[in-house]
Amino acid sequence: MTLFDQRENAYEAEFAHREEVRFKVRERAVRMLALWAAERLGKSGQASEAYARDIVAMDVASSKPDVAFGRIVEDLGARGFSVLEVRQARDRLLAQVDASIRGATSELTQAGGPTNARR
């Protein structure tokens, strides 16, 4: 394998890793937003978990980026929550999840773990 092939493989692996991290961040943030919404809808325990599973499944199945968000806005709108309140919660949770996942990923990379594509 030539140096060019090695570099190409490394870039492809890095791209695949970044896409995987983006997917994980998004889905965990959607789950956390759904759990936040479920609490405000008066759901708890298994009902809350079921609501979060449904919202995440809807997000994964849809090719449109904001279907799950729209559903949460619709559900909470009936309880008097504004789109702005839901959007602020989404942004806050997304930032928390992003920092959490990327922090864990960068620790693995610095330790020479499996995500280090520059080997």
C-alpha positions in Angstrom: 0.0 0.0 0.0 1.4 3.3 -1.0 1.6 6.4 1.1 -1.1 8.0 -1.0 -3.4 5.0 -0.3 -2.7 5.1 3.4 -3.5 8.8 3.5 -6.7 8.2 1.5 -7.8 5.5 3.9 -7.0 7.7 6.9 -9.1 10.5 5.5 -12.0 8.1 4.7 -11.8 6.7 8.2 -11.7 10.2 9.7 -14.8 11.2 7.7 -16.7 8.1 8.7 -15.8 8.7 12.4 -17.0 12.3 12.2 -20.3 11.3 10.6 -20.8 8.6 13.3 -20.1 11.2 16.1 -22.5 13.7 14.4 -25.2 11.0 14.3 -24.6 10.0 18.0 -24.7 13.6 19.1 -27.9 14.3 17.2 -29.8 11.2 18.4 -28.8 11.6 22.0 -29.8 15.3 21.9 -33.1 14.3 20.4 -33.6 11.7 23.1 -32.8 14.2 25.8 -35.1 16.8 24.3 -37.9 14.2 24.1 -37.4 13.3 27.8 -37.4 17.0 28.6 -40.7 17.3 26.7 -42.2 14.2 28.2 -41.6 15.6 31.7 -43.4 18.8 30.7 -46.2 16.8 29.3 -46.7 15.0 32.6 -45.3 11.7 31.5 -42.9 9.7 33.8 -41.3 6.4 34.0 -42.1 4.0 31.1 -44.4 6.5 29.4 -41.6 9.0 29.3 -39.2 6.4 27.9 -41.7 5.3 25.3 -42.3 8.9 24.2 -38.5 9.4 23.8 -38.2 6.1 21.8 -41.0 7.1 19.5 -39.4 10.6 18.9 -36.0 9.1 18.2 -37.4 6.5 15.9 -39.3 9.2 14.0 -36.1 11.2 13.7 -34.0 8.3 12.4 -36.7 7.2 9.9 -37.3 10.7 8.5 -35.2 12.2 5.8 -36.3 15.7 6.9 -34.1 17.1 9.7 -36.8 18.7 11.9 -39.6 16.2 12.0 -38.9 15.1 15.6 -38.5 18.8 16.7 -41.8 19.7 15.0 -43.6 16.9 16.7 -42.3 18.0 20.1 -43.2 21.6 19.4 -46.7 20.4 18.4 -47.1 18.3 21.6 -45.8 21.1 23.9 -47.7 23.8 22.0 -50.9 22.3 23.3 -49.5 22.9 26.8 -48.6 26.5 26.2 -45.0 26.2 25.4 -43.6 28.4 22.6 -41.4 27.3 19.7 -38.7 29.5 21.2 -38.7 27.7 24.5 -38.4 24.3 22.8 -35.7 25.6 20.5 -33.7 27.0 23.5 -34.0 23.7 25.2 -32.9 21.8 22.1 -29.9 24.1 21.6 -28.8 23.8 25.2 -29.2 20.0 25.2 -27.4 19.7 21.9 -24.4 21.7 23.3 -24.3 19.5 26.4 -24.4 16.2 24.4 -21.9 17.5 21.9 -19.4 18.5 24.6 -19.9 15.1 26.4 -19.5 12.9 23.3 -16.7 14.9 21.7 -14.9 15.2 25.0 -15.0 11.4 25.4 -14.0 10.9 21.7 -11.0 13.3 22.0 -9.8 11.5 25.1 -9.8 8.2 23.2 -8.0 9.8 20.3 -5.3 11.3 22.5 -4.8 8.0 24.3 -4.2 6.4 20.9 -7.5 4.6 20.9 -9.4 3.2 18.0 -10.6 6.6 16.7 -7.0 7.7 15.9 -7.1 7.9 12.1 -3.6 9.3 11.7 -1.7 6.1 12.4 
